[in-house]
Amino acid sequence: MLSLYYKPGACSLAVHVLLRELGADFELKHFKAEEDALKKINPFANVPTIEDGDFHMREGGAILTWLCDEHQSELLPQKGAERAEALQWLMFANATLHPTYGRLFRANGMTLNLPDKNAILNDAGAKIQKCWDVIDEQLEGQSYICGEAFTVADILLTVIANWTPGLPIEVTFSDNLKAYFKRVSDRESFQNALDAEDVTYKAAA
Ligand SMILES: N[C@@H](CCC(=O)N[C@@H](CS)C(=O)NCC(=O)O)C(=O)O
């Protein structure tokens, strides 16, 4: 059976939601409780990491893509401009939006002299806001990031949005964005994954 190494509410939640959307058989392994086993297959011991017998894989964007392809899922169109667009937004979430939050979390946890720290936090906050403004604009007049079809990119964007409440800087979500986060996080797969990880969804409120 496939194991997912996870940290509650982290980017691994997107893989967790996807596995439920796909109806896949899987088990969860908490990344700290199973750290020794995780370190054997991932030198960074980070999440998400998946393992099935001798097979293992890390890097969230790659895992999400690979799982959709393996299951021939319509959550990632298989070819053409639809696939290009879904991949673009998935990688935007994974490679542009996610690291910006990472930079802010790291700066916030560092002992830096205060003016430097505030400058880094404000800069990271402005970049996060810009990302959500771009997403907001894209969502104008449509239900999901790629139009009316729900895709894997919507899952990762909605997971990352929930890291925003509680940040030490202000990031504002429009009513349109909040309605989008609610639409996605209300899905049965998402609600069940949140329950299993004991995480509350706050970004839609
Ligand atoms: N490039 C990696 C980054 C993964 C990553 O940063 N994971 C975070 C959670 S979102 C993590 O495992 N953090 C470990 C920790 O918090 O101790 C990916 O996209 O999968």
The ligand as a Gaussian input file, in Angstrom:
#p B3LYP/6-31G(d) Opt

LIG

0 1
 N       10.338000      21.495000      -2.683000
 C        9.607000      20.711000      -1.725000
 C        9.402000      21.521000      -0.471000
 C        8.692000      20.734000       0.574000
 C        8.529000      21.502000       1.868000
 O        9.003000      22.640000       2.016000
 N        7.846000      20.867000       2.813000
 C        7.655000      21.442000       4.130000
 C        6.187000      21.523000       4.508000
 S        5.228000      22.524000       3.426000
 C        8.341000      20.553000       5.152000
 O        8.429000      19.357000       4.965000
 N        8.801000      21.141000       6.232000
 C        9.456000      20.391000       7.263000
 C        9.265000      20.992000       8.595000
 O        8.403000      21.859000       8.720000
 O        9.949000      20.543000       9.518000
 C        8.263000      20.287000      -2.307000
 O        7.670000      21.071000      -3.068000
 O        7.810000      19.160000      -2.030000

